[in-house]
């Protein structure tokens, strides 16, 4: 089944920010668009607002005046649902209440034609549950746009339990014809993005709650070492703490309070206090007029070590050896069974975060994972009370000699970037194993939906088959709550041979 013909009218029910955005997308693509809202006059106001945005597109030379005029002529407010009778697609963007959505689609079913595609833009409710009340649930799908809909390319096309593949395909092809990048997924809590993104927030909050580092430092490490566009604290301040916490809580409850999705108590307290982020002037950070952004914790300058001894393979951090040599620091490489570390002149060790703690060893400093060690502007180090000051100073000086700012955090197993990326990879493998989506669609969704520098499977291939499993297995031994228990899918992936698995990530 192909995309809807451009002559087919499209209706949007609900004229808030998302409804207006979806209507604008369909309108600019060339469809006649009907707007409906239960509040009298709201549809007309929405039409005027969309018209104003079209004017701005003309001013920015992204739309011609003729195309704007034609689009305006195709945009009609509707006073009654009955005016949507000839529409080929109706997209709902009303309040996130199951009863309200079920009632709306039940009413629409008695108005539109038998082959009209019905779609919900829900981000947190079950597509199956919404469509379950319909007489013909096979034509019901989820079309989850991301805000702002006219700008962000991703659309999650969600098939409920009863969705007919022909209607899911029509929705997918229509989204693509509108210039969007659709990804197909099954009806699961959080769909793709809101399911797999949970650790990005959860692990940052967990490090903060354990007094491992402050928000500014954690955000800086995620940006400058992990390559993420924004840190978890600044991003949730932008989204709204109430909105982000609500999504987390919804996913957690939908998974029967699975510990992997447990909400943050610190974030709950923030919401209860009314500090919701930028929209209230205060969240994790103060956004008031004249407020200064707190600086990340950055170590003072130290002398670099006279030399380092590399024992074993540094794996994802192997590039560091060339960088150290380029900085003029001699490197002696030694084979060491089971070893993967740098030995400093003090006798202390420097190792890539692996899910263990510094206090378990006599004198060790861990360094965090980086997306690209050459491009990273900051590296986090983790030490315990048993780490000698000289070893820590040499570790700091080494990375400073490589041109990095250094943040020293507490004795946090898995540190910041490493544990976050490992958990994202694990949830991605688990989602594929459970038929939620394909590897390719998951990578696309995470890059386009939340601007990750790499998709989870791209990251998995770069880091190595067993890296995420080994780190989470170590974390699980130290926190046996189940939060870090590797999924069966990740276990199978880590222990499968390349010959049997081919080139799969």
PyMOL commands that set and color helices and strands:
alter all, ss='L'
color gray80, all
select helices_A, chain A and resi 17-29+42-59+65-74+81-84+98-109+127-131+137-139+165-177+193-196+198-209+215-224+232-239+241-254+259-261+265-272+278-280+315-317+319-326+358-360+389-401+417-433+439-449+456-463+467-478+488-495+498-501
alter helices_A, ss='H'
color red, helices_A
select strands_A, chain A and resi 10-13+33-36+75-78+89-92+117-120+140-145+154-159+181-186+307-312+330-334+340-344+349-352+364-367+378-382+405-409
alter strands_A, ss='S'
color yellow, strands_A
deselect
rebuild
show_as cartoon
